[in-house]
């Protein structure tokens, strides 16, 4: 989402013009000398005493002193000059300089400003045009209140950014191409300095043909060129670039990745399903609270759905993936399921057929009962990381545009999920397109995602579902930083 060039200066001039008109129309309001610019016509005459305050008492200083005076009234000696102000400059695809900070799960009560280009008005975080984000702290969220999310805060300093190493994670999935560049902060946390997301539908038509389509590959390559440009402009200490189900199952997947390397210079690796499940768990660790005994975490993707059963009843270790007792990767996602059953015009009968298809796959998962009685206890819940659950959360909150800060970490009751799924099932395609949290890019996929979610909820009934707007990229960054020792005491420049 390209930022307009030269848009800042005219706005500033207009504001200055309004202020000048206001001053002229208000004769009782005189300009203050210390606010005037350095101009001979407004400077005090030589030799005149001027009054200023210093530590609570009045003192006098002569304007013809040996020291030079700046336009703001501050005196400097010798060749000292005031520090030049640094303004953020917009880059390609809406990337602003890293001054706006958005924290995922920050402290309540702190102000929020959406970074320029972070989300388009009336669109989901991954819908429509390219999405970029700046400086996001991935910290454990504060308790969520009735408004549905914890509030972010702002921070960061250029000197801190200069000292901190950068790590990059790229996830090329069946539906999306996503990139995160981040720097470690406190142990187990990091701050995003750049991000990119574009819906490419790489797996479009894959279910029927078994191959990646030419148009789909072209869309993916164009998105990856943007990612390559972002990475080339930064000194990245560690990176991992992955491809998932579409490239994993396509007959021409390896051939496509060779083309990607030739045209973009990016070397992507196809990860297996077990690695994908582990990374999804690693990316969501901070959303599991201390008193939780068991969790079923699921990631509904475009071509596959990963599910991990996590037992936390024993002593918890910092690495959440160590507590996985069973996992599976279903060969079905929102794109493949919608292509098989139809995603545009969905009836209650076709919807139930989709739920039944996924339920049959779950029935063949031998480890589905590994949590035992923990799955029926009060300290058990579901944790979903996918566009499906974030879309449901955004619709349930009635958001006029998608807001990650309100969605990530949101708790939804079983009744809330039922109500949202039934409401979407009652909408026609045009109504789904019109909803700002769905849009045209997800309108034919969201009900397929709801069907997969319903099958999971029937297999592991729970009164609580926690929503995560995070996943594989966050898991990659967490593992990269941990393996590199980025959070060791001696390696933390912020200490």
Secondary structure by P-SEA (a helix, b strand, c coil): ccccccccaaaaaaaaaaaaaaaaacccbbbbcccccccccccccccbbbbbbcccbbbbbbccccccccccccccccccccccbbbbbbcccccccccbbbbccccccbbbbccccccccccccccccbbbbcccccccccccccccbbbbbbcccaaaaaabbbbbbbbbcccbbbbbbbbbccccbbbbccbbbbbccccccccccccccaaaaaaaaaaaaaaaaaaaaccccccccccccccccccaaaaaaaaaaacccbbbbbbcaaaaaaaaaaaccccccccccccbbbbbcccbbbbbbbbccccccccccccccbbbbbcccaaaaaaacccccccaaaaaaaaaaaaaaaaacccccccccccccccbbbbbbcaaaaaaaaaaaccccccccccccccccaaaaaaaaaaaaaccaaaaaacccccccccccaaaaaaaaaaaaaaccccbbbbbcccaaaaaaaaaaaaaccccccccccc
